[in-house]
Amino acid sequence: MEQENALYANIDFQKVCENLYDGIHITDGEGRVLFINQAYTRTTGILPEELLGRKVADIEAEGKLYKGSVTGKVLECRQRVNSVATIFKLNKEVLVTGTPVFDEAGNIVLVVTNTRDFPELKRLEQQLLTLTEESKKANEELTYLRRQQAGDRQLFYRSQAMASVMELVRTVAPTDVTVLITGESGTGKELVANEIYHHSDRVDKPFIKVNCAAIPGELLESELFGYEDGAFTGAKRAGKAGMFELANTGVILLDEIGDMPLPLQTKLLRVLQQRELMRIGGSRPIRLDIRVIASTNKDLQEEVRQGRFREDLFYRLNVVPLEIKPLRERPEDIPYLAERFCQSFNKKYGKDARISDEAMQLILAYRWPGNIRELENLIERIVVTSPGGVVTRGTVYNALNPGGMRLGGRVMEDATLRQQVSAFEREVILHTVERAGSIRKAARLLGVDHSTLVKKCRQYGCQEQKEER
């Protein structure tokens, strides 16, 4: 205790008060003013000689300097009091807080009043409101960007194959299990990943998508795991967080994982196993709470056999495999998707295109190597270029065969030569009849007898009424 008293004895409390930002007003136990600091004079415009030695009650009764003092109330209720006082000299209001100081016997020996300028409080309040508004705006922008990143496109399907996939999606989505989505390009792997995210418990958290095939191998490591200041030439001074850090607490989609370089696969495996990473040039591990979804259009098991993909990483990713069948193996989805796309692009471009039955038959016959993405692009093209009304078979044929360089007809992998020739002949005949307007004119264009072409048209389902047009 004596040591503490000795320390206190070395403190110049008057100097301390003179250096406080708040105005300080001190009275004795009878309300007589003993001290005011420079900040009090700056805030109120009242000089020391106008207050010192005088009782607060007398000053307030005089009605020249201020009203609303808290000193009398503190002496009366023996506790801290907050109030708003009016300073007559500057015609303004200030916030005052009076605090009693007691001796060992419980008597009030001092009343210390803090005086704060309302304009300063207003400035701080406005600053707080501005920061709050900016924070709200930033959160809204972040939510919008997350929605954009997650995507709002819906999956449309009618096939049992896709129904089975979506049933499994709804089962695994609420868990944190790792999912590997496989399928050809354009089958909708990213949309399936979006569905998993939207039905997961992390739907309000970040969803970061990384296309492993689109980023050069030498840059992919820094993009995924980040780097510290000075990690390499050209590194940002403050370093950079990688995609895994940005996705922390949320979900990361490693798209086209089959294209990841082998050396990076080793580091990725370690991250997935330990759920932590080390930035390039860093020394501090960063813990991760993250869900991983991977997708690829490659046969990863074959890649493993060829030594291009780590077997242990494959098994780490392939906890729940989801295979998306190509569009040609789920033909019941084709007309449904075509109609949905047609409606969407009609609305977008102000058109009224409608796909005819004959055009839809050709769409169904096509093999769709580009899958749903190719189908969507085709429908957009024919809607935009169509003058309106019914989209004919010829329109679709020309869209599928720009410049006559290739035939749009589907060729079955197991078909015989006779079946393939027949498929080719059917497309040529139906397209020529559509373009010519009648079977008779088409026969002349194709250089065959009219009767022969009539039989072929009946065989391939060409409309009878076109024969004499």
Beta strands, then each sheet from edge to edge (+ up, - down):
strand 1: 23-28
strand 2: 33-36
strand 3: 66-67
strand 4: 81-87
strand 5: 92-102
strand 6: 108-117
strand 7: 179-182
strand 8: 207-211
strand 9: 251-255
strand 10: 276-277
strand 11: 286-287
strand 12: 291-296
strand 13: 320-323
strand 14: 354-355
strand 15: 390-391
sheet 1: 2+ 1- 6+ 5- 4+ 3-
sheet 2: 8+ 9+ 12+ 7+ 13+
sheet 3: 10+ 11-
sheet 4: 14+ 15+
end
